[in-house]
Amino acid sequence: MGESFGYLQFAILLGVLMAYMVLAAQFESFVHPFTVLLAMPLSFIGAFGALLLTGKTLNINSYIGLILLMDW
């Protein structure tokens, strides 16, 4: 289980890097993608709040959902 979460954390890191690279190519700037990427922690707060409200735990399925939320 710990090994799986390690791989998922690596996938999140790669997702953030990929999102930055795509946004940098679209905006043709190295600074402007940070304004979009700074909204990501707000989406994580909402996702963790939804998990808390529904009484669900942070498991593999919810971790994959967070990865998809980040790359949306």
CHARMM internal coordinates of N, CA and C (Angstrom, degrees):
IC EDIT
DIST 1 N 1 CA 1.4444
DIST 1 CA 1 C 1.5294
ANGL 1 N 1 CA 1 C 110.14
DIST 1 C 2 N 1.3216
ANGL 1 CA 1 C 2 N 116.00
DIHE 1 N 1 CA 1 C 2 N -44.02
DIST 2 N 2 CA 1.4621
ANGL 1 C 2 N 2 CA 119.73
DIHE 1 CA 1 C 2 N 2 CA 179.31
DIST 2 CA 2 C 1.5125
ANGL 2 N 2 CA 2 C 112.15
DIHE 1 C 2 N 2 CA 2 C -64.06
DIST 2 C 3 N 1.3278
ANGL 2 CA 2 C 3 N 115.99
DIHE 2 N 2 CA 2 C 3 N -36.89
DIST 3 N 3 CA 1.4606
ANGL 2 C 3 N 3 CA 120.06
DIHE 2 CA 2 C 3 N 3 CA 178.27
DIST 3 CA 3 C 1.5271
ANGL 3 N 3 CA 3 C 110.73
DIHE 2 C 3 N 3 CA 3 C -66.49
DIST 3 C 4 N 1.3273
ANGL 3 CA 3 C 4 N 116.57
DIHE 3 N 3 CA 3 C 4 N -38.34
DIST 4 N 4 CA 1.4674
ANGL 3 C 4 N 4 CA 120.71
DIHE 3 CA 3 C 4 N 4 CA 179.13
DIST 4 CA 4 C 1.5177
ANGL 4 N 4 CA 4 C 110.84
DIHE 3 C 4 N 4 CA 4 C -65.07
DIST 4 C 5 N 1.3219
ANGL 4 CA 4 C 5 N 117.08
DIHE 4 N 4 CA 4 C 5 N -42.43
DIST 5 N 5 CA 1.4644
ANGL 4 C 5 N 5 CA 119.96
DIHE 4 CA 4 C 5 N 5 CA 178.53
DIST 5 CA 5 C 1.5324
ANGL 5 N 5 CA 5 C 110.67
DIHE 4 C 5 N 5 CA 5 C -66.26
DIST 5 C 6 N 1.3035
ANGL 5 CA 5 C 6 N 117.72
DIHE 5 N 5 CA 5 C 6 N -33.11
DIST 6 N 6 CA 1.4625
ANGL 5 C 6 N 6 CA 120.63
DIHE 5 CA 5 C 6 N 6 CA 175.71
DIST 6 CA 6 C 1.5255
ANGL 6 N 6 CA 6 C 111.25
DIHE 5 C 6 N 6 CA 6 C -62.62
DIST 6 C 7 N 1.3273
ANGL 6 CA 6 C 7 N 115.79
DIHE 6 N 6 CA 6 C 7 N -43.17
DIST 7 N 7 CA 1.4695
ANGL 6 C 7 N 7 CA 119.55
DIHE 6 CA 6 C 7 N 7 CA 177.52
DIST 7 CA 7 C 1.5241
ANGL 7 N 7 CA 7 C 111.32
DIHE 6 C 7 N 7 CA 7 C -66.11
DIST 7 C 8 N 1.3192
ANGL 7 CA 7 C 8 N 116.93
DIHE 7 N 7 CA 7 C 8 N -37.02
DIST 8 N 8 CA 1.4674
ANGL 7 C 8 N 8 CA 120.01
DIHE 7 CA 7 C 8 N 8 CA 179.20
DIST 8 CA 8 C 1.5247
ANGL 8 N 8 CA 8 C 111.38
DIHE 7 C 8 N 8 CA 8 C -68.75
DIST 8 C 9 N 1.3073
ANGL 8 CA 8 C 9 N 117.89
DIHE 8 N 8 CA 8 C 9 N -36.53
DIST 9 N 9 CA 1.4608
ANGL 8 C 9 N 9 CA 120.07
DIHE 8 CA 8 C 9 N 9 CA 176.11
DIST 9 CA 9 C 1.5186
ANGL 9 N 9 CA 9 C 110.76
DIHE 8 C 9 N 9 CA 9 C -65.85
DIST 9 C 10 N 1.3219
ANGL 9 CA 9 C 10 N 116.72
DIHE 9 N 9 CA 9 C 10 N -37.20
DIST 10 N 10 CA 1.4571
ANGL 9 C 10 N 10 CA 120.33
DIHE 9 CA 9 C 10 N 10 CA 175.34
DIST 10 CA 10 C 1.5276
ANGL 10 N 10 CA 10 C 110.49
DIHE 9 C 10 N 10 CA 10 C -64.87
DIST 10 C 11 N 1.3307
ANGL 10 CA 10 C 11 N 117.01
DIHE 10 N 10 CA 10 C 11 N -37.22
DIST 11 N 11 CA 1.4656
ANGL 10 C 11 N 11 CA 121.01
DIHE 10 CA 10 C 11 N 11 CA 177.64
DIST 11 CA 11 C 1.5245
ANGL 11 N 11 CA 11 C 110.69
DIHE 10 C 11 N 11 CA 11 C -65.73
DIST 11 C 12 N 1.3281
ANGL 11 CA 11 C 12 N 117.78
DIHE 11 N 11 CA 11 C 12 N -37.38
DIST 12 N 12 CA 1.4655
ANGL 11 C 12 N 12 CA 120.50
DIHE 11 CA 11 C 12 N 12 CA 177.17
DIST 12 CA 12 C 1.5252
ANGL 12 N 12 CA 12 C 109.84
DIHE 11 C 12 N 12 CA 12 C -64.75
DIST 12 C 13 N 1.3168
ANGL 12 CA 12 C 13 N 117.15
DIHE 12 N 12 CA 12 C 13 N -43.16
DIST 13 N 13 CA 1.4618
ANGL 12 C 13 N 13 CA 120.64
DIHE 12 CA 12 C 13 N 13 CA 178.29
DIST 13 CA 13 C 1.5281
ANGL 13 N 13 CA 13 C 110.74
DIHE 12 C 13 N 13 CA 13 C -60.70
DIST 13 C 14 N 1.3279
ANGL 13 CA 13 C 14 N 116.81
DIHE 13 N 13 CA 13 C 14 N -44.81
DIST 14 N 14 CA 1.4599
ANGL 13 C 14 N 14 CA 119.81
DIHE 13 CA 13 C 14 N 14 CA 177.61
DIST 14 CA 14 C 1.5272
ANGL 14 N 14 CA 14 C 111.45
DIHE 13 C 14 N 14 CA 14 C -64.95
DIST 14 C 15 N 1.3224
ANGL 14 CA 14 C 15 N 117.41
DIHE 14 N 14 CA 14 C 15 N -34.93
DIST 15 N 15 CA 1.4620
ANGL 14 C 15 N 15 CA 121.09
DIHE 14 CA 14 C 15 N 15 CA 177.70
DIST 15 CA 15 C 1.5180
ANGL 15 N 15 CA 15 C 112.07
DIHE 14 C 15 N 15 CA 15 C -64.27
DIST 15 C 16 N 1.3266
ANGL 15 CA 15 C 16 N 116.37
DIHE 15 N 15 CA 15 C 16 N -41.68
DIST 16 N 16 CA 1.4705
ANGL 15 C 16 N 16 CA 119.81
DIHE 15 CA 15 C 16 N 16 CA 178.08
DIST 16 CA 16 C 1.5245
ANGL 16 N 16 CA 16 C 109.92
DIHE 15 C 16 N 16 CA 16 C -65.70
DIST 16 C 17 N 1.3115
ANGL 16 CA 16 C 17 N 116.71
DIHE 16 N 16 CA 16 C 17 N -42.65
DIST 17 N 17 CA 1.4595
ANGL 16 C 17 N 17 CA 120.52
DIHE 16 CA 16 C 17 N 17 CA 179.07
DIST 17 CA 17 C 1.5258
ANGL 17 N 17 CA 17 C 111.30
DIHE 16 C 17 N 17 CA 17 C -63.18
DIST 17 C 18 N 1.3270
ANGL 17 CA 17 C 18 N 116.79
DIHE 17 N 17 CA 17 C 18 N -42.63
DIST 18 N 18 CA 1.4556
ANGL 17 C 18 N 18 CA 120.88
DIHE 17 CA 17 C 18 N 18 CA 179.14
DIST 18 CA 18 C 1.5296
ANGL 18 N 18 CA 18 C 110.71
DIHE 17 C 18 N 18 CA 18 C -66.04
DIST 18 C 19 N 1.3226
ANGL 18 CA 18 C 19 N 117.23
DIHE 18 N 18 CA 18 C 19 N -41.98
DIST 19 N 19 CA 1.4591
ANGL 18 C 19 N 19 CA 120.16
DIHE 18 CA 18 C 19 N 19 CA 178.04
DIST 19 CA 19 C 1.5269
ANGL 19 N 19 CA 19 C 110.71
DIHE 18 C 19 N 19 CA 19 C -62.20
DIST 19 C 20 N 1.3232
ANGL 19 CA 19 C 20 N 116.81
DIHE 19 N 19 CA 19 C 20 N -40.59
DIST 20 N 20 CA 1.4661
ANGL 19 C 20 N 20 CA 119.74
DIHE 19 CA 19 C 20 N 20 CA 178.06
DIST 20 CA 20 C 1.5222
ANGL 20 N 20 CA 20 C 111.00
DIHE 19 C 20 N 20 CA 20 C -63.07
DIST 20 C 21 N 1.3173
ANGL 20 CA 20 C 21 N 116.60
DIHE 20 N 20 CA 20 C 21 N -43.44
DIST 21 N 21 CA 1.4662
ANGL 20 C 21 N 21 CA 119.70
DIHE 20 CA 20 C 21 N 21 CA -178.31
DIST 21 CA 21 C 1.5260
ANGL 21 N 21 CA 21 C 111.48
DIHE 20 C 21 N 21 CA 21 C -65.11
DIST 21 C 22 N 1.3228
ANGL 21 CA 21 C 22 N 117.63
DIHE 21 N 21 CA 21 C 22 N -40.70
DIST 22 N 22 CA 1.4637
ANGL 21 C 22 N 22 CA 120.50
DIHE 21 CA 21 C 22 N 22 CA 178.54
DIST 22 CA 22 C 1.5211
ANGL 22 N 22 CA 22 C 110.38
DIHE 21 C 22 N 22 CA 22 C -66.51
DIST 22 C 23 N 1.3223
ANGL 22 CA 22 C 23 N 117.31
DIHE 22 N 22 CA 22 C 23 N -43.76
DIST 23 N 23 CA 1.4651
ANGL 22 C 23 N 23 CA 120.20
DIHE 22 CA 22 C 23 N 23 CA 179.71
DIST 23 CA 23 C 1.5254
ANGL 23 N 23 CA 23 C 111.41
DIHE 22 C 23 N 23 CA 23 C -66.50
DIST 23 C 24 N 1.3171
ANGL 23 CA 23 C 24 N 117.06
DIHE 23 N 23 CA 23 C 24 N -37.55
DIST 24 N 24 CA 1.4643
ANGL 23 C 24 N 24 CA 119.71
DIHE 23 CA 23 C 24 N 24 CA 178.18
DIST 24 CA 24 C 1.5233
ANGL 24 N 24 CA 24 C 110.75
DIHE 23 C 24 N 24 CA 24 C -64.69
DIST 24 C 25 N 1.3213
ANGL 24 CA 24 C 25 N 116.74
DIHE 24 N 24 CA 24 C 25 N -36.41
DIST 25 N 25 CA 1.4642
ANGL 24 C 25 N 25 CA 119.71
DIHE 24 CA 24 C 25 N 25 CA 177.66
DIST 25 CA 25 C 1.5287
ANGL 25 N 25 CA 25 C 110.95
DIHE 24 C 25 N 25 CA 25 C -70.28
DIST 25 C 26 N 1.3272
ANGL 25 CA 25 C 26 N 116.98
DIHE 25 N 25 CA 25 C 26 N -37.74
DIST 26 N 26 CA 1.4625
ANGL 25 C 26 N 26 CA 119.83
DIHE 25 CA 25 C 26 N 26 CA -179.28
DIST 26 CA 26 C 1.5261
ANGL 26 N 26 CA 26 C 111.66
DIHE 25 C 26 N 26 CA 26 C -71.49
DIST 26 C 27 N 1.3210
ANGL 26 CA 26 C 27 N 116.73
DIHE 26 N 26 CA 26 C 27 N -43.40
DIST 27 N 27 CA 1.4701
ANGL 26 C 27 N 27 CA 120.43
DIHE 26 CA 26 C 27 N 27 CA -177.25
DIST 27 CA 27 C 1.5222
ANGL 27 N 27 CA 27 C 112.79
DIHE 26 C 27 N 27 CA 27 C -84.77
DIST 27 C 28 N 1.3367
ANGL 27 CA 27 C 28 N 116.52
DIHE 27 N 27 CA 27 C 28 N -11.24
DIST 28 N 28 CA 1.4617
ANGL 27 C 28 N 28 CA 122.53
DIHE 27 CA 27 C 28 N 28 CA -176.75
DIST 28 CA 28 C 1.5309
ANGL 28 N 28 CA 28 C 111.57
DIHE 27 C 28 N 28 CA 28 C 52.97
DIST 28 C 29 N 1.3246
ANGL 28 CA 28 C 29 N 114.69
DIHE 28 N 28 CA 28 C 29 N 43.33
DIST 29 N 29 CA 1.4539
ANGL 28 C 29 N 29 CA 122.21
DIHE 28 CA 28 C 29 N 29 CA -179.16
DIST 29 CA 29 C 1.5267
ANGL 29 N 29 CA 29 C 108.19
DIHE 28 C 29 N 29 CA 29 C -153.23
DIST 29 C 30 N 1.3277
ANGL 29 CA 29 C 30 N 115.97
DIHE 29 N 29 CA 29 C 30 N 150.28
DIST 30 N 30 CA 1.4567
ANGL 29 C 30 N 30 CA 119.47
DIHE 29 CA 29 C 30 N 30 CA 176.10
DIST 30 CA 30 C 1.5262
ANGL 30 N 30 CA 30 C 112.02
DIHE 29 C 30 N 30 CA 30 C -92.77
DIST 30 C 31 N 1.3259
ANGL 30 CA 30 C 31 N 118.28
DIHE 30 N 30 CA 30 C 31 N -12.69
DIST 31 N 31 CA 1.4593
ANGL 30 C 31 N 31 CA 122.16
DIHE 30 CA 30 C 31 N 31 CA -175.35
DIST 31 CA 31 C 1.5254
ANGL 31 N 31 CA 31 C 112.01
DIHE 30 C 31 N 31 CA 31 C -98.06
DIST 31 C 32 N 1.3177
ANGL 31 CA 31 C 32 N 118.46
DIHE 31 N 31 CA 31 C 32 N -40.66
DIST 32 N 32 CA 1.4672
ANGL 31 C 32 N 32 CA 121.44
DIHE 31 CA 31 C 32 N 32 CA -173.37
DIST 32 CA 32 C 1.5339
ANGL 32 N 32 CA 32 C 114.67
DIHE 31 C 32 N 32 CA 32 C -64.02
DIST 32 C 33 N 1.3258
ANGL 32 CA 32 C 33 N 120.31
DIHE 32 N 32 CA 32 C 33 N -30.53
DIST 33 N 33 CA 1.4717
ANGL 32 C 33 N 33 CA 118.16
DIHE 32 CA 32 C 33 N 33 CA 177.00
DIST 33 CA 33 C 1.5264
ANGL 33 N 33 CA 33 C 113.77
DIHE 32 C 33 N 33 CA 33 C -62.34
DIST 33 C 34 N 1.3289
ANGL 33 CA 33 C 34 N 117.21
DIHE 33 N 33 CA 33 C 34 N -24.40
DIST 34 N 34 CA 1.4650
ANGL 33 C 34 N 34 CA 119.08
DIHE 33 CA 33 C 34 N 34 CA 179.20
DIST 34 CA 34 C 1.5229
ANGL 34 N 34 CA 34 C 111.69
DIHE 33 C 34 N 34 CA 34 C -64.53
DIST 34 C 35 N 1.3320
ANGL 34 CA 34 C 35 N 118.18
DIHE 34 N 34 CA 34 C 35 N -31.42
DIST 35 N 35 CA 1.4597
ANGL 34 C 35 N 35 CA 119.57
DIHE 34 CA 34 C 35 N 35 CA 178.33
DIST 35 CA 35 C 1.5233
ANGL 35 N 35 CA 35 C 111.06
DIHE 34 C 35 N 35 CA 35 C -65.18
DIST 35 C 36 N 1.3288
ANGL 35 CA 35 C 36 N 116.87
DIHE 35 N 35 CA 35 C 36 N -36.12
DIST 36 N 36 CA 1.4616
ANGL 35 C 36 N 36 CA 120.40
DIHE 35 CA 35 C 36 N 36 CA 177.34
DIST 36 CA 36 C 1.5258
ANGL 36 N 36 CA 36 C 110.36
DIHE 35 C 36 N 36 CA 36 C -74.74
DIST 36 C 37 N 1.3277
ANGL 36 CA 36 C 37 N 116.78
DIHE 36 N 36 CA 36 C 37 N -41.89
DIST 37 N 37 CA 1.4578
ANGL 36 C 37 N 37 CA 120.41
DIHE 36 CA 36 C 37 N 37 CA -177.17
DIST 37 CA 37 C 1.5279
ANGL 37 N 37 CA 37 C 112.54
DIHE 36 C 37 N 37 CA 37 C -70.33
DIST 37 C 38 N 1.3194
ANGL 37 CA 37 C 38 N 117.53
DIHE 37 N 37 CA 37 C 38 N -21.65
DIST 38 N 38 CA 1.4685
ANGL 37 C 38 N 38 CA 119.43
DIHE 37 CA 37 C 38 N 38 CA 177.45
DIST 38 CA 38 C 1.5223
ANGL 38 N 38 CA 38 C 112.27
DIHE 37 C 38 N 38 CA 38 C -71.17
DIST 38 C 39 N 1.3282
ANGL 38 CA 38 C 39 N 117.62
DIHE 38 N 38 CA 38 C 39 N -14.02
DIST 39 N 39 CA 1.4641
ANGL 38 C 39 N 39 CA 121.01
DIHE 38 CA 38 C 39 N 39 CA 176.17
DIST 39 CA 39 C 1.5290
ANGL 39 N 39 CA 39 C 111.64
DIHE 38 C 39 N 39 CA 39 C -79.67
DIST 39 C 40 N 1.3277
ANGL 39 CA 39 C 40 N 117.82
DIHE 39 N 39 CA 39 C 40 N -13.70
DIST 40 N 40 CA 1.4725
ANGL 39 C 40 N 40 CA 120.88
DIHE 39 CA 39 C 40 N 40 CA -179.14
DIST 40 CA 40 C 1.5252
ANGL 40 N 40 CA 40 C 113.57
DIHE 39 C 40 N 40 CA 40 C -60.17
DIST 40 C 41 N 1.3358
ANGL 40 CA 40 C 41 N 119.56
DIHE 40 N 40 CA 40 C 41 N -44.48
DIST 41 N 41 CA 1.4699
ANGL 40 C 41 N 41 CA 117.59
DIHE 40 CA 40 C 41 N 41 CA 178.65
DIST 41 CA 41 C 1.5258
ANGL 41 N 41 CA 41 C 113.02
DIHE 40 C 41 N 41 CA 41 C -59.65
DIST 41 C 42 N 1.3134
ANGL 41 CA 41 C 42 N 117.55
DIHE 41 N 41 CA 41 C 42 N -30.17
DIST 42 N 42 CA 1.4607
ANGL 41 C 42 N 42 CA 119.31
DIHE 41 CA 41 C 42 N 42 CA 177.15
DIST 42 CA 42 C 1.5222
ANGL 42 N 42 CA 42 C 111.16
DIHE 41 C 42 N 42 CA 42 C -66.77
DIST 42 C 43 N 1.3284
ANGL 42 CA 42 C 43 N 117.07
DIHE 42 N 42 CA 42 C 43 N -36.68
DIST 43 N 43 CA 1.4592
ANGL 42 C 43 N 43 CA 119.36
DIHE 42 CA 42 C 43 N 43 CA 177.71
DIST 43 CA 43 C 1.5297
ANGL 43 N 43 CA 43 C 110.55
DIHE 42 C 43 N 43 CA 43 C -69.24
DIST 43 C 44 N 1.3420
ANGL 43 CA 43 C 44 N 117.27
DIHE 43 N 43 CA 43 C 44 N -34.44
DIST 44 N 44 CA 1.4579
ANGL 43 C 44 N 44 CA 119.77
DIHE 43 CA 43 C 44 N 44 CA 176.69
DIST 44 CA 44 C 1.5252
ANGL 44 N 44 CA 44 C 111.04
DIHE 43 C 44 N 44 CA 44 C -66.21
DIST 44 C 45 N 1.3159
ANGL 44 CA 44 C 45 N 116.78
DIHE 44 N 44 CA 44 C 45 N -37.93
DIST 45 N 45 CA 1.4674
ANGL 44 C 45 N 45 CA 120.19
DIHE 44 CA 44 C 45 N 45 CA 177.94
DIST 45 CA 45 C 1.5232
ANGL 45 N 45 CA 45 C 109.88
DIHE 44 C 45 N 45 CA 45 C -62.16
DIST 45 C 46 N 1.3309
ANGL 45 CA 45 C 46 N 116.50
DIHE 45 N 45 CA 45 C 46 N -42.66
DIST 46 N 46 CA 1.4620
ANGL 45 C 46 N 46 CA 120.28
DIHE 45 CA 45 C 46 N 46 CA 177.90
DIST 46 CA 46 C 1.5236
ANGL 46 N 46 CA 46 C 112.10
DIHE 45 C 46 N 46 CA 46 C -65.70
DIST 46 C 47 N 1.3228
ANGL 46 CA 46 C 47 N 116.93
DIHE 46 N 46 CA 46 C 47 N -39.54
DIST 47 N 47 CA 1.4673
ANGL 46 C 47 N 47 CA 120.05
DIHE 46 CA 46 C 47 N 47 CA -179.92
DIST 47 CA 47 C 1.5318
ANGL 47 N 47 CA 47 C 110.88
DIHE 46 C 47 N 47 CA 47 C -67.26
DIST 47 C 48 N 1.3282
ANGL 47 CA 47 C 48 N 116.76
DIHE 47 N 47 CA 47 C 48 N -44.15
DIST 48 N 48 CA 1.4648
ANGL 47 C 48 N 48 CA 119.23
DIHE 47 CA 47 C 48 N 48 CA 178.30
DIST 48 CA 48 C 1.5210
ANGL 48 N 48 CA 48 C 111.15
DIHE 47 C 48 N 48 CA 48 C -67.30
DIST 48 C 49 N 1.3279
ANGL 48 CA 48 C 49 N 117.00
DIHE 48 N 48 CA 48 C 49 N -34.56
DIST 49 N 49 CA 1.4611
ANGL 48 C 49 N 49 CA 120.23
DIHE 48 CA 48 C 49 N 49 CA 175.21
DIST 49 CA 49 C 1.5189
ANGL 49 N 49 CA 49 C 111.62
DIHE 48 C 49 N 49 CA 49 C -63.83
DIST 49 C 50 N 1.3300
ANGL 49 CA 49 C 50 N 117.12
DIHE 49 N 49 CA 49 C 50 N -40.53
DIST 50 N 50 CA 1.4678
ANGL 49 C 50 N 50 CA 120.50
DIHE 49 CA 49 C 50 N 50 CA 177.52
DIST 50 CA 50 C 1.5228
ANGL 50 N 50 CA 50 C 111.05
DIHE 49 C 50 N 50 CA 50 C -65.64
DIST 50 C 51 N 1.3326
ANGL 50 CA 50 C 51 N 116.92
DIHE 50 N 50 CA 50 C 51 N -39.14
DIST 51 N 51 CA 1.4656
ANGL 50 C 51 N 51 CA 119.53
DIHE 50 CA 50 C 51 N 51 CA 176.31
DIST 51 CA 51 C 1.5244
ANGL 51 N 51 CA 51 C 111.04
DIHE 50 C 51 N 51 CA 51 C -63.44
DIST 51 C 52 N 1.3177
ANGL 51 CA 51 C 52 N 116.38
DIHE 51 N 51 CA 51 C 52 N -39.20
DIST 52 N 52 CA 1.4587
ANGL 51 C 52 N 52 CA 120.61
DIHE 51 CA 51 C 52 N 52 CA 179.78
DIST 52 CA 52 C 1.5266
ANGL 52 N 52 CA 52 C 111.26
DIHE 51 C 52 N 52 CA 52 C -68.12
DIST 52 C 53 N 1.3431
ANGL 52 CA 52 C 53 N 116.46
DIHE 52 N 52 CA 52 C 53 N -43.40
DIST 53 N 53 CA 1.4678
ANGL 52 C 53 N 53 CA 120.10
DIHE 52 CA 52 C 53 N 53 CA -179.16
DIST 53 CA 53 C 1.5253
ANGL 53 N 53 CA 53 C 112.68
DIHE 52 C 53 N 53 CA 53 C -65.41
DIST 53 C 54 N 1.3241
ANGL 53 CA 53 C 54 N 117.09
DIHE 53 N 53 CA 53 C 54 N -35.92
DIST 54 N 54 CA 1.4587
ANGL 53 C 54 N 54 CA 120.12
DIHE 53 CA 53 C 54 N 54 CA -179.01
DIST 54 CA 54 C 1.5209
ANGL 54 N 54 CA 54 C 113.15
DIHE 53 C 54 N 54 CA 54 C -87.19
DIST 54 C 55 N 1.3277
ANGL 54 CA 54 C 55 N 116.86
DIHE 54 N 54 CA 54 C 55 N -7.70
DIST 55 N 55 CA 1.4571
ANGL 54 C 55 N 55 CA 120.27
DIHE 54 CA 54 C 55 N 55 CA 178.28
DIST 55 CA 55 C 1.5180
ANGL 55 N 55 CA 55 C 113.53
DIHE 54 C 55 N 55 CA 55 C 78.21
DIST 55 C 56 N 1.3157
ANGL 55 CA 55 C 56 N 117.53
DIHE 55 N 55 CA 55 C 56 N 17.55
DIST 56 N 56 CA 1.4638
ANGL 55 C 56 N 56 CA 121.67
DIHE 55 CA 55 C 56 N 56 CA 179.72
DIST 56 CA 56 C 1.5211
ANGL 56 N 56 CA 56 C 110.00
DIHE 55 C 56 N 56 CA 56 C -87.18
DIST 56 C 57 N 1.3221
ANGL 56 CA 56 C 57 N 115.45
DIHE 56 N 56 CA 56 C 57 N 161.86
DIST 57 N 57 CA 1.4600
ANGL 56 C 57 N 57 CA 120.55
DIHE 56 CA 56 C 57 N 57 CA 179.57
DIST 57 CA 57 C 1.5229
ANGL 57 N 57 CA 57 C 109.79
DIHE 56 C 57 N 57 CA 57 C -104.05
DIST 57 C 58 N 1.3134
ANGL 57 CA 57 C 58 N 114.89
DIHE 57 N 57 CA 57 C 58 N 166.04
DIST 58 N 58 CA 1.4578
ANGL 57 C 58 N 58 CA 121.25
DIHE 57 CA 57 C 58 N 58 CA 175.69
DIST 58 CA 58 C 1.5266
ANGL 58 N 58 CA 58 C 107.17
DIHE 57 C 58 N 58 CA 58 C -84.58
DIST 58 C 59 N 1.3376
ANGL 58 CA 58 C 59 N 115.92
DIHE 58 N 58 CA 58 C 59 N 100.92
DIST 59 N 59 CA 1.4597
ANGL 58 C 59 N 59 CA 121.07
DIHE 58 CA 58 C 59 N 59 CA -179.08
DIST 59 CA 59 C 1.5258
ANGL 59 N 59 CA 59 C 109.13
DIHE 58 C 59 N 59 CA 59 C -122.26
DIST 59 C 60 N 1.3042
ANGL 59 CA 59 C 60 N 116.07
DIHE 59 N 59 CA 59 C 60 N -169.94
DIST 60 N 60 CA 1.4665
ANGL 59 C 60 N 60 CA 120.64
DIHE 59 CA 59 C 60 N 60 CA -176.82
DIST 60 CA 60 C 1.5256
ANGL 60 N 60 CA 60 C 110.90
DIHE 59 C 60 N 60 CA 60 C -61.29
DIST 60 C 61 N 1.3215
ANGL 60 CA 60 C 61 N 117.48
DIHE 60 N 60 CA 60 C 61 N -43.14
DIST 61 N 61 CA 1.4676
ANGL 60 C 61 N 61 CA 120.49
DIHE 60 CA 60 C 61 N 61 CA -178.58
DIST 61 CA 61 C 1.5247
ANGL 61 N 61 CA 61 C 111.97
DIHE 60 C 61 N 61 CA 61 C -64.69
DIST 61 C 62 N 1.3154
ANGL 61 CA 61 C 62 N 117.51
DIHE 61 N 61 CA 61 C 62 N -42.28
DIST 62 N 62 CA 1.4620
ANGL 61 C 62 N 62 CA 119.51
DIHE 61 CA 61 C 62 N 62 CA 179.09
DIST 62 CA 62 C 1.5262
ANGL 62 N 62 CA 62 C 111.02
DIHE 61 C 62 N 62 CA 62 C -70.62
DIST 62 C 63 N 1.3242
ANGL 62 CA 62 C 63 N 117.42
DIHE 62 N 62 CA 62 C 63 N -32.17
DIST 63 N 63 CA 1.4650
ANGL 62 C 63 N 63 CA 121.05
DIHE 62 CA 62 C 63 N 63 CA 176.83
DIST 63 CA 63 C 1.5302
ANGL 63 N 63 CA 63 C 110.16
DIHE 62 C 63 N 63 CA 63 C -65.40
DIST 63 C 64 N 1.3337
ANGL 63 CA 63 C 64 N 116.92
DIHE 63 N 63 CA 63 C 64 N -42.31
DIST 64 N 64 CA 1.4617
ANGL 63 C 64 N 64 CA 120.54
DIHE 63 CA 63 C 64 N 64 CA 176.69
DIST 64 CA 64 C 1.5301
ANGL 64 N 64 CA 64 C 109.88
DIHE 63 C 64 N 64 CA 64 C -63.61
DIST 64 C 65 N 1.3164
ANGL 64 CA 64 C 65 N 117.21
DIHE 64 N 64 CA 64 C 65 N -37.86
DIST 65 N 65 CA 1.4629
ANGL 64 C 65 N 65 CA 120.68
DIHE 64 CA 64 C 65 N 65 CA 175.92
DIST 65 CA 65 C 1.5210
ANGL 65 N 65 CA 65 C 112.22
DIHE 64 C 65 N 65 CA 65 C -61.98
DIST 65 C 66 N 1.3262
ANGL 65 CA 65 C 66 N 116.80
DIHE 65 N 65 CA 65 C 66 N -38.24
DIST 66 N 66 CA 1.4761
ANGL 65 C 66 N 66 CA 119.93
DIHE 65 CA 65 C 66 N 66 CA 176.91
DIST 66 CA 66 C 1.5237
ANGL 66 N 66 CA 66 C 111.68
DIHE 65 C 66 N 66 CA 66 C -65.63
DIST 66 C 67 N 1.3157
ANGL 66 CA 66 C 67 N 116.25
DIHE 66 N 66 CA 66 C 67 N -37.59
DIST 67 N 67 CA 1.4644
ANGL 66 C 67 N 67 CA 120.37
DIHE 66 CA 66 C 67 N 67 CA 177.00
DIST 67 CA 67 C 1.5275
ANGL 67 N 67 CA 67 C 109.66
DIHE 66 C 67 N 67 CA 67 C -63.63
DIST 67 C 68 N 1.3231
ANGL 67 CA 67 C 68 N 116.87
DIHE 67 N 67 CA 67 C 68 N -44.97
DIST 68 N 68 CA 1.4600
ANGL 67 C 68 N 68 CA 120.21
DIHE 67 CA 67 C 68 N 68 CA 178.84
DIST 68 CA 68 C 1.5222
ANGL 68 N 68 CA 68 C 111.47
DIHE 67 C 68 N 68 CA 68 C -65.80
DIST 68 C 69 N 1.3177
ANGL 68 CA 68 C 69 N 117.89
DIHE 68 N 68 CA 68 C 69 N -36.82
DIST 69 N 69 CA 1.4626
ANGL 68 C 69 N 69 CA 121.38
DIHE 68 CA 68 C 69 N 69 CA 176.79
DIST 69 CA 69 C 1.5098
ANGL 69 N 69 CA 69 C 110.64
DIHE 68 C 69 N 69 CA 69 C -62.51
DIST 69 C 70 N 1.3120
ANGL 69 CA 69 C 70 N 117.19
DIHE 69 N 69 CA 69 C 70 N -38.28
DIST 70 N 70 CA 1.4460
ANGL 69 C 70 N 70 CA 121.21
DIHE 69 CA 69 C 70 N 70 CA -178.60
DIST 70 CA 70 C 1.5286
ANGL 70 N 70 CA 70 C 111.43
DIHE 69 C 70 N 70 CA 70 C -69.34
DIST 70 C 71 N 1.3220
ANGL 70 CA 70 C 71 N 117.75
DIHE 70 N 70 CA 70 C 71 N -35.52
DIST 71 N 71 CA 1.4603
ANGL 70 C 71 N 71 CA 120.90
DIHE 70 CA 70 C 71 N 71 CA -176.87
DIST 71 CA 71 C 1.5172
ANGL 71 N 71 CA 71 C 112.96
DIHE 70 C 71 N 71 CA 71 C -89.90
DIST 71 C 72 N 1.2889
ANGL 71 CA 71 C 72 N 118.89
DIHE 71 N 71 CA 71 C 72 N -0.99
DIST 72 N 72 CA 1.4528
ANGL 71 C 72 N 72 CA 121.34
DIHE 71 CA 71 C 72 N 72 CA -178.18
DIST 72 CA 72 C 1.4861
ANGL 72 N 72 CA 72 C 108.42
DIHE 71 C 72 N 72 CA 72 C -67.68
END
COOR INIT
IC SEED 1 N 1 CA 1 C
IC BUILD
